[in-house]
């Protein structure tokens, strides 16, 4: 079992969630996040005054997947989170982390119970 940490634009949440559901992935946590990468922020205007926004709003998705659907999950996240045909800077990133065990208040559970 792996944990996918996907950073995506907020407007792409429903598309990613629906794409994951189509391939049978139903373990998902969504967290608000802020950050910057190559975009290094952007300029915005409020009441006629221009200012720089250094931290851009994103969503961090924590997705637990079985090893046999890992590659498929990565592909659907990539395709659903792109803002253009090739993707653009700021579309996000995906990190793949090993998951050795999960703990609940009842104790250690297997991957199928996550």
VEXVEXVO-668367 format. One record per residue: residue in one letter; residue number from 1; x, y, z of N, C-alpha, C, O in turn. Coordinates in nm, 2 decimals. Layout:
! VEXVEXVO-668367
r;k;n.X;n.Y;n.Z;ca.X;ca.Y;ca.Z;c.X;c.Y;c.Z;o.X;o.Y;o.Z
a;NUM;X;Y;Z;X;Y;Z;X;Y;Z;X;Y;Z .
...
! end
This chain:
! VEXVEXVO-668367
r;k;n.X;n.Y;n.Z;ca.X;ca.Y;ca.Z;c.X;c.Y;c.Z;o.X;o.Y;o.Z
x;1;0.08;-0.12;0.00;0.00;0.00;0.00;0.09;0.12;0.00;0.19;0.13;0.06 .
x;2;0.04;0.23;-0.07;0.12;0.35;-0.08;0.03;0.47;-0.05;-0.10;0.46;-0.06 .
x;3;0.09;0.58;0.00;0.02;0.70;0.02;0.06;0.80;-0.09;0.18;0.83;-0.11 .
x;4;-0.03;0.85;-0.17;0.00;0.95;-0.27;-0.04;1.08;-0.21;-0.15;1.10;-0.16 .
x;5;0.05;1.17;-0.21;0.03;1.31;-0.16;0.03;1.39;-0.29;0.13;1.42;-0.35 .
x;6;-0.09;1.43;-0.33;-0.11;1.51;-0.45;-0.14;1.65;-0.42;-0.24;1.68;-0.35 .
x;7;-0.07;1.75;-0.47;-0.09;1.89;-0.46;-0.16;1.94;-0.59;-0.10;1.93;-0.69 .
x;8;-0.28;1.98;-0.58;-0.36;2.02;-0.70;-0.42;2.16;-0.68;-0.43;2.21;-0.57 .
x;9;-0.47;2.22;-0.79;-0.54;2.34;-0.78;-0.68;2.31;-0.73;-0.74;2.21;-0.76 .
x;10;-0.74;2.40;-0.65;-0.87;2.38;-0.59;-0.98;2.35;-0.70;-1.07;2.28;-0.67 .
x;11;-0.97;2.41;-0.81;-1.07;2.39;-0.92;-1.07;2.25;-0.97;-1.16;2.21;-1.04 .
x;12;-0.96;2.18;-0.95;-0.95;2.04;-1.00;-0.99;1.93;-0.91;-0.98;1.81;-0.94 .
x;13;-1.04;1.97;-0.79;-1.07;1.87;-0.69;-1.17;1.77;-0.73;-1.15;1.65;-0.73 .
x;14;-1.29;1.82;-0.78;-1.40;1.73;-0.83;-1.35;1.64;-0.94;-1.39;1.52;-0.94 .
x;15;-1.28;1.69;-1.03;-1.23;1.61;-1.15;-1.14;1.50;-1.10;-1.15;1.39;-1.15 .
x;16;-1.05;1.53;-1.01;-0.96;1.43;-0.96;-1.04;1.32;-0.88;-1.01;1.20;-0.89 .
x;17;-1.13;1.37;-0.79;-1.20;1.28;-0.71;-1.29;1.18;-0.79;-1.29;1.06;-0.77 .
x;18;-1.36;1.24;-0.89;-1.44;1.15;-0.98;-1.35;1.05;-1.06;-1.39;0.94;-1.08 .
x;19;-1.24;1.10;-1.11;-1.15;1.01;-1.18;-1.10;0.89;-1.09;-1.09;0.78;-1.14 .
x;20;-1.07;0.92;-0.97;-1.02;0.82;-0.88;-1.13;0.72;-0.84;-1.11;0.60;-0.83 .
x;21;-1.26;0.77;-0.83;-1.37;0.69;-0.80;-1.39;0.59;-0.91;-1.43;0.47;-0.89 .
x;22;-1.38;0.64;-1.04;-1.40;0.55;-1.16;-1.30;0.43;-1.16;-1.34;0.33;-1.21 .
x;23;-1.18;0.45;-1.10;-1.09;0.33;-1.10;-1.10;0.26;-0.96;-1.01;0.17;-0.94 .
x;24;-1.19;0.29;-0.88;-1.21;0.22;-0.75;-1.13;0.27;-0.63;-1.13;0.20;-0.53 .
x;25;-1.07;0.39;-0.64;-1.00;0.44;-0.52;-1.10;0.53;-0.44;-1.16;0.62;-0.49 .
x;26;-1.12;0.49;-0.32;-1.21;0.56;-0.23;-1.16;0.60;-0.10;-1.23;0.63;-0.01 .
x;27;-1.03;0.61;-0.08;-0.96;0.65;0.04;-0.89;0.79;0.01;-0.79;0.79;-0.05 .
x;28;-0.96;0.90;0.06;-0.91;1.03;0.02;-0.93;1.12;0.14;-1.04;1.13;0.20 .
x;29;-0.83;1.20;0.16;-0.84;1.31;0.26;-0.80;1.44;0.19;-0.70;1.44;0.11 .
x;30;-0.87;1.55;0.21;-0.84;1.68;0.14;-0.81;1.78;0.25;-0.88;1.80;0.35 .
x;31;-0.70;1.85;0.23;-0.65;1.96;0.32;-0.62;2.08;0.24;-0.57;2.08;0.13 .
x;32;-0.66;2.20;0.30;-0.61;2.32;0.24;-0.46;2.34;0.25;-0.41;2.30;0.35 .
x;33;-0.40;2.40;0.15;-0.26;2.42;0.15;-0.23;2.55;0.08;-0.30;2.60;0.00 .
x;34;-0.11;2.61;0.12;-0.06;2.73;0.05;0.08;2.70;0.02;0.15;2.64;0.10 .
x;35;0.13;2.75;-0.09;0.27;2.74;-0.12;0.31;2.80;-0.25;0.22;2.87;-0.32 .
x;36;0.43;2.78;-0.29;0.47;2.83;-0.42;0.59;2.75;-0.47;0.66;2.68;-0.39 .
x;37;0.61;2.75;-0.60;0.72;2.68;-0.66;0.78;2.76;-0.76;0.82;2.88;-0.74 .
x;38;0.78;2.71;-0.89;0.83;2.79;-1.00;0.75;2.92;-1.03;0.80;3.01;-1.09 .
x;39;0.62;2.92;-0.98;0.54;3.03;-1.01;0.58;3.15;-0.93;0.57;3.27;-0.97 .
x;40;0.63;3.13;-0.81;0.68;3.24;-0.72;0.58;3.34;-0.69;0.61;3.46;-0.69 .
x;41;0.45;3.30;-0.68;0.34;3.39;-0.65;0.29;3.46;-0.78;0.33;3.43;-0.89 .
x;42;0.20;3.55;-0.75;0.14;3.63;-0.86;0.10;3.77;-0.81;0.09;3.79;-0.69 .
x;43;0.07;3.86;-0.90;0.02;3.99;-0.86;-0.13;3.99;-0.87;-0.19;3.92;-0.96 .
x;44;-0.19;4.06;-0.78;-0.34;4.07;-0.77;-0.37;4.22;-0.75;-0.29;4.30;-0.71 .
x;45;-0.50;4.26;-0.78;-0.54;4.39;-0.76;-0.66;4.39;-0.67;-0.75;4.32;-0.69 .
x;46;-0.65;4.48;-0.57;-0.77;4.50;-0.48;-0.79;4.64;-0.46;-0.71;4.72;-0.42 .
x;47;-0.91;4.68;-0.50;-0.96;4.82;-0.50;-0.86;4.92;-0.57;-0.82;5.02;-0.52 .
x;48;-0.81;4.87;-0.68;-0.72;4.95;-0.76;-0.57;4.95;-0.72;-0.49;5.01;-0.79 .
x;49;-0.54;4.88;-0.62;-0.40;4.87;-0.57;-0.35;4.74;-0.60;-0.41;4.63;-0.57 .
x;50;-0.24;4.74;-0.67;-0.17;4.61;-0.71;-0.08;4.56;-0.60;-0.01;4.64;-0.54 .
x;51;-0.09;4.43;-0.57;0.00;4.38;-0.46;0.04;4.24;-0.50;-0.02;4.17;-0.59 .
x;52;0.15;4.19;-0.44;0.20;4.06;-0.47;0.15;3.95;-0.37;0.16;3.97;-0.25 .
x;53;0.11;3.84;-0.43;0.06;3.73;-0.35;0.17;3.62;-0.36;0.19;3.57;-0.47 .
x;54;0.24;3.60;-0.25;0.36;3.50;-0.25;0.31;3.36;-0.24;0.37;3.27;-0.30 .
x;55;0.21;3.34;-0.16;0.16;3.20;-0.14;0.03;3.18;-0.21;-0.06;3.25;-0.20 .
x;56;0.03;3.08;-0.29;-0.09;3.04;-0.38;-0.17;2.93;-0.31;-0.11;2.84;-0.25 .
x;57;-0.30;2.94;-0.32;-0.38;2.84;-0.26;-0.38;2.71;-0.34;-0.39;2.72;-0.46 .
x;58;-0.37;2.60;-0.28;-0.37;2.47;-0.34;-0.45;2.38;-0.24;-0.49;2.42;-0.13 .
x;59;-0.47;2.25;-0.29;-0.53;2.15;-0.20;-0.43;2.04;-0.20;-0.37;2.00;-0.30 .
x;60;-0.41;1.98;-0.08;-0.32;1.86;-0.06;-0.42;1.74;-0.04;-0.50;1.74;0.05 .
x;61;-0.41;1.65;-0.13;-0.49;1.53;-0.13;-0.40;1.41;-0.08;-0.30;1.38;-0.13 .
x;62;-0.45;1.35;0.03;-0.38;1.22;0.08;-0.47;1.11;0.03;-0.58;1.09;0.07 .
x;63;-0.41;1.02;-0.05;-0.48;0.92;-0.12;-0.41;0.78;-0.09;-0.29;0.77;-0.13 .
x;64;-0.48;0.69;-0.03;-0.42;0.56;0.00;-0.46;0.46;-0.11;-0.58;0.45;-0.14 .
x;65;-0.36;0.40;-0.18;-0.39;0.31;-0.29;-0.32;0.18;-0.27;-0.21;0.17;-0.21 .
x;66;-0.38;0.07;-0.31;-0.31;-0.06;-0.31;-0.21;-0.06;-0.42;-0.22;0.02;-0.52 .
x;67;-0.10;-0.14;-0.41;0.01;-0.14;-0.50;-0.04;-0.17;-0.64;0.02;-0.12;-0.74 .
x;68;-0.14;-0.26;-0.66;-0.18;-0.30;-0.79;-0.25;-0.18;-0.87;-0.26;-0.19;-0.99 .
x;69;-0.30;-0.08;-0.80;-0.37;0.03;-0.87;-0.28;0.16;-0.87;-0.33;0.27;-0.91 .
x;70;-0.16;0.15;-0.82;-0.08;0.27;-0.80;-0.05;0.35;-0.93;-0.08;0.47;-0.94 .
x;71;-0.01;0.28;-1.03;0.02;0.35;-1.16;-0.10;0.40;-1.22;-0.10;0.52;-1.27 .
x;72;-0.21;0.33;-1.21;-0.34;0.39;-1.27;-0.39;0.51;-1.19;-0.43;0.60;-1.25 .
x;73;-0.37;0.51;-1.06;-0.41;0.63;-0.98;-0.32;0.75;-1.02;-0.37;0.86;-1.03 .
x;74;-0.19;0.72;-1.03;-0.10;0.83;-1.07;-0.15;0.89;-1.20;-0.15;1.01;-1.22 .
x;75;-0.18;0.81;-1.30;-0.21;0.85;-1.43;-0.34;0.93;-1.43;-0.35;1.04;-1.50 .
x;76;-0.44;0.89;-1.36;-0.57;0.96;-1.36;-0.56;1.09;-1.28;-0.62;1.19;-1.32 .
x;77;-0.47;1.10;-1.18;-0.45;1.23;-1.11;-0.38;1.32;-1.20;-0.42;1.44;-1.21 .
x;78;-0.28;1.28;-1.27;-0.21;1.36;-1.37;-0.30;1.42;-1.47;-0.30;1.54;-1.50 .
x;79;-0.38;1.33;-1.53;-0.47;1.38;-1.64;-0.58;1.47;-1.59;-0.62;1.56;-1.66 .
x;80;-0.64;1.44;-1.48;-0.75;1.52;-1.42;-0.71;1.65;-1.37;-0.79;1.74;-1.36 .
x;81;-0.58;1.66;-1.33;-0.54;1.79;-1.26;-0.47;1.88;-1.36;-0.44;2.00;-1.32 .
x;82;-0.45;1.84;-1.48;-0.39;1.93;-1.58;-0.48;2.05;-1.62;-0.60;2.02;-1.63 .
x;83;-0.43;2.17;-1.63;-0.51;2.28;-1.68;-0.51;2.30;-1.83;-0.59;2.38;-1.88 .
x;84;-0.42;2.24;-1.89;-0.41;2.24;-2.04;-0.38;2.11;-2.09;-0.37;2.01;-2.02 .
x;85;-0.37;2.09;-2.22;-0.34;1.96;-2.28;-0.21;1.90;-2.24;-0.20;1.78;-2.22 .
x;86;-0.11;1.99;-2.22;0.02;1.94;-2.17;0.05;1.97;-2.03;0.15;1.93;-1.97 .
x;87;-0.04;2.05;-1.96;-0.02;2.09;-1.82;0.06;2.22;-1.82;0.12;2.26;-1.92 .
x;88;0.05;2.29;-1.71;0.11;2.42;-1.69;0.18;2.42;-1.56;0.16;2.34;-1.47 .
x;89;0.27;2.52;-1.54;0.34;2.54;-1.42;0.23;2.58;-1.32;0.14;2.66;-1.35 .
x;90;0.23;2.52;-1.20;0.13;2.54;-1.10;0.02;2.44;-1.09;-0.07;2.45;-1.00 .
x;91;0.02;2.34;-1.18;-0.08;2.24;-1.18;-0.06;2.15;-1.06;-0.16;2.09;-1.01 .
x;92;0.06;2.14;-1.00;0.07;2.06;-0.88;0.18;1.95;-0.89;0.26;1.95;-0.99 .
x;93;0.19;1.87;-0.79;0.29;1.76;-0.78;0.23;1.64;-0.72;0.12;1.65;-0.66 .
x;94;0.29;1.52;-0.74;0.25;1.40;-0.68;0.37;1.34;-0.61;0.47;1.32;-0.67 .
x;95;0.36;1.30;-0.48;0.46;1.23;-0.41;0.41;1.09;-0.37;0.29;1.08;-0.33 .
x;96;0.49;0.99;-0.39;0.45;0.85;-0.35;0.53;0.81;-0.23;0.65;0.81;-0.23 .
x;97;0.46;0.77;-0.12;0.52;0.74;0.00;0.48;0.60;0.05;0.36;0.56;0.02 .
x;98;0.57;0.52;0.10;0.53;0.39;0.15;0.44;0.40;0.27;0.46;0.49;0.36 .
x;99;0.35;0.30;0.29;0.26;0.30;0.41;0.28;0.16;0.47;0.24;0.06;0.41 .
x;100;0.35;0.15;0.58;0.37;0.03;0.65;0.26;-0.03;0.73;0.23;-0.15;0.73 .
x;101;0.19;0.06;0.81;0.08;0.02;0.89;-0.01;0.14;0.92;0.03;0.25;0.90 .
x;102;-0.13;0.11;0.95;-0.23;0.21;0.99;-0.28;0.18;1.13;-0.30;0.06;1.17 .
x;103;-0.30;0.28;1.21;-0.34;0.26;1.35;-0.48;0.33;1.37;-0.50;0.44;1.32 .
x;104;-0.57;0.27;1.43;-0.70;0.33;1.47;-0.71;0.31;1.62;-0.62;0.26;1.69 .
x;105;-0.82;0.36;1.67;-0.84;0.35;1.82;-0.86;0.21;1.86;-0.84;0.17;1.98 .
x;106;-0.89;0.12;1.76;-0.91;-0.02;1.79;-0.78;-0.10;1.78;-0.77;-0.21;1.82 .
x;107;-0.67;-0.04;1.73;-0.54;-0.10;1.71;-0.50;-0.10;1.57;-0.55;-0.02;1.48 .
x;108;-0.40;-0.18;1.53;-0.34;-0.19;1.40;-0.45;-0.26;1.31;-0.51;-0.36;1.34 .
x;109;-0.46;-0.20;1.19;-0.55;-0.26;1.09;-0.47;-0.29;0.96;-0.37;-0.23;0.94 .
x;110;-0.52;-0.38;0.88;-0.46;-0.41;0.75;-0.49;-0.30;0.65;-0.58;-0.22;0.67 .
x;111;-0.43;-0.31;0.54;-0.45;-0.21;0.43;-0.59;-0.21;0.38;-0.64;-0.10;0.34 .
x;112;-0.67;-0.32;0.38;-0.80;-0.32;0.33;-0.90;-0.25;0.42;-1.01;-0.21;0.38 .
x;113;-0.86;-0.22;0.55;-0.95;-0.15;0.64;-0.93;0.00;0.64;-1.00;0.07;0.70 .
x;114;-0.82;0.04;0.57;-0.80;0.19;0.56;-0.91;0.26;0.49;-0.90;0.39;0.48 .
! end
